[in-house]
């Protein structure tokens, strides 16, 4: 690998990390919290597809670390304290940087349509995040989640909490991730040519 390629990849990673930091930082502002939360992992998904799963995993771990820092420095909800655990904050994010790459490659061979493949890969990244975070919360904080969700009137079982998360955020996040990934990677590929 030549020096220009290394510099290009490092620059790309720096830009994606900067975007992640900005999106995470903006979630502490109440008026932008929900809209920025939808974009937090878009740079990781895009890195996965453009630079490959190794760089995607690095970006995912950095995004998870930034999320952990925000939960430590400026917790916005009672659930943020649960993200102080690296198994919840970082581990699922590593897979956001791996899964979309392989989903994109598989669907690109199956449907032979770059745009559709990018859309599905973006959706897969968001669904990977949601499913792995819910799994880790269940494995580590099952009883604590039930207690918190009961206090806030969300539900009295972990299943009710999971359904609440999926119905309120996972569907919207996956749509935004799919459309955002498709748009950004297509523009990147056109500019690269």
N, C-alpha and C positions, 0 to 999 in steps of 0.2 A: 504494500500500500504506500503510495507516495505521500509526500508532505502536504501537497494541496488537498488531497482527499482527507487526510487526518485533520487538517485545519478546517475544512468544510464541515466535517462531522462534528467537531468540537464547537464550532460556531452555531450549527443547527441545534445541538444539545443545549447550549447556553441560552439561545432564544426561547426554546421550549420550556426550560426551567424558569426563565424570567416570567414567561406567561403564566406558568403554574403558580409561582409566588404571588403575582398580581391577583390572579383569580382567587386564591386562598385568602389573601389579605383583604380583598373586597368583601368576603363573606362576613366579616365582623361588622360591617355597616348594615344596620337593619333594613334599609330600603333596597339594598342590592344583594342581600344574602341569598335569596332563593335563585335569582337569575345567575349569579356568579357560581353558585354550587353546581349548576348544570354544566359549567364549562371547565371545572377543575381538572378533569382527567382527559379532556380532549387533546392536550399536548402529548400526553403519554401514548394515547391510541395512534396519533399521527406519527410519532417517533417510531413506534412499533412497525407501522406499515412502510414508512419511507426508509428507515435506517436498519430495520431488522429486529429480531427478538432480543438479541443481546443488549443493544442500545435501549430498546423499549423497556427491558427489565430494569436497567439502571435508572431510566427516567421514572419508571413506576416507583422504585424504591425511594428516589428523591422526592417525588410527589407525596408519598406516604409519610416521609420524614417531615415535610413541610406541614402536612395535616396534623401530625403529632405535635409539632411545635405550636401551631395555632391553638390546639386543644389545651396545651400547657399554659400558654401565655394569655390567651383571651378566649376562654370557653364561652360559647354562646348559648348552650343548652345543657341540661343535666346529662344528656347522652355524650357530650364531648369528653367527659372524664373517662369514659370507656375507651376512647381513642388514644389514651396515654399508653396503652398496651401495644407494643410493636406488632403483635400477632393480629391485631385488629386494624391498626393504622397503616402498617407497612406491607405485611405479607400479601394481602389481597391485591394491593396496588402493583406489586411486582408482576402478577399474572395479567393485569391490564396491559402491560407492555409486551406480553408474549402471545396471548390468545388471538388478538386481532390480526397479527401477522399471518398466522397459520390459517385462520378463517378466510382471510383475503386470498391467500394462495389457492386454497381448496375451491372456493367459489369462482375464482377467476378461471380455473380449469373447467369447472362444471358449466357455468352459464356463459362464459366467454364475453362477459360484459364488465368492463372496468368499473363503471359507475355503480351498478347494482352490487358488485363485489365489495366496493368501498362502503356502501351504505350498510350492508350486512356485517362487515367487519367492525364498523363503528358501533352498531347496535350490540355486537358480541362483547365489545370492550365494556360498555356500560352494564350489561347484564352480568358479566364476570365480576365486576366490582360489587354490584348489589348482592349477588348470590354468595360470594365469598365472605363479604362483610357480615351478612346475616348468619352464615355458617359459623364464623368465628365468634360472633356475639352469642350464639346459641351454645357453643362448646365451652365458652369461658364465663359468660355472664347471664346465663339463662334466668336464674332466680332474681338477680338484680334488675334485669330488663322487665320482668313481670311486675316487680315492685314499682319501678319508675312509670311503666305504661299504665298501671292501675291508678297511680297518683294523678296522672294527666288525663284520665278518662279514655285512653286509647283502646284498652282491652285488658283482660285478666289472664291471658295465656301468651306464651311466646308466639304461638301460631297467629293469634290476633294481631300482635305487634308486627310480625313479618308481613302479614296481609296488608296491614296499614302502610308499611314502608313501600311495598310493591305497588299498591294501588295509588299512592300519592306521589311517589317520586320515580320509581324505576321505569314506568312507562314513558314519562316525560323525558327523563335523562337519556333513555335509550334512543328516543326519537331525535333529540338534539344531537347526541353523539353520532348517530348515523348520518344525519344531514350535514352536520359540521365536518365530519371526517371526509365525506364525499366531496364537499365543496372545497375544502382546504387542500386536500391531496390532488384533486384535479387541477386546481390553480397552480400548485407547486410543480406538478409534472409539465404543465404548459410553459411555465417560466423557465424550467430547467432545460427544455428543448431550445 
